């Protein structure tokens, strides 16, 4: 059986309807509407999901929490003038 995007989309659509979740799609021709989340997804995939082999869901949760803490408190971001997000919040 082919597990192509059309089948995944159908499953997601069915799941969202069953769970009363509204899917909001970007407008055609407006890819920048999704730039922030695409950047975030890329970072998570590169720095966390592709970097480890997980054996349990709890392992994923633990590593995700550690990654999120490092991302927000430890790692300076070029876009924030080499400050962490928390450093920037403390300045305001």
N, C-alpha and C positions, 0 to 999 in steps of 0.2 A: 504494500500500500504506500502510496506517495504521501509524505507529510509536508507538502509544499505550503506556502503562505496562505493559499486560498482555504486550505483545510484548517489551519491554525486560526485564521480570521473568523471562520464560521464557529469554531469552538469558543473563541473569545466572545463573539457576539451572543451566542447562546448562554454562556456563563454570565455575562453582564446582565442580560435580561432576567435570568433566574434570580440574580442577586440584587436586582434593582440598582444597577450601576449604569450611569449614562456615559457612553464613550463620546469624547469630544475630539474631532479630527481637525487638523490644520486645514485652512482653506487652500484649494488648488492654486499653485503659483505663489504661495507665501511660505517658503521653507524657513524663513527667519522667525516665524512664529514658534518654532520648535527648537531653536538653536540652543537655548539654555539647557533644556532637558537632554538634548542629544549630546552636548558637551559633558554633562554629568554622567549620563549612561556610559559614554566612552571611557571616562576616567574610572568608573566603578569596574567596568569590564576588564580594562587593561591592568589596573593596579590591584584588583581583588579577585575577581572571578577567574581570569585566565592565569593568575599567579599561583593558585593553590588547587589541590585536589581535595574536595570535601567528602567526608564519609557520612556525616549526619547533618540534619537540619540545625541542631544546636551549635555545631561547629561553624556553620555558615553564619548564624546569628551572632556568635561571639566575634568572629573575624570581621563581620560587617560593622559591629559596634566599635571595635578597635580602629578600623579604617576610618570611620566617620569621626572619631575623636581626633586621630592624627590629622585628618584633612582640615578640621575646623580649629584645632588648638595648637598644633605643632608645625605644620608645613606652611611656610610663607608662599603667597601667591603673587605671581608677577602682575596680574591684573589689579591687585590691591596694593601696588607699590611695595611689594615684597613684605607684606604684613600678613598675619593670619586673619581669618574672618573674625575671630574673637578679639584680637588686638584692635581691629578697626571699630568694632562695636563699642569697646571700652573708651575709645577716643571721643565718641559722640555723646 
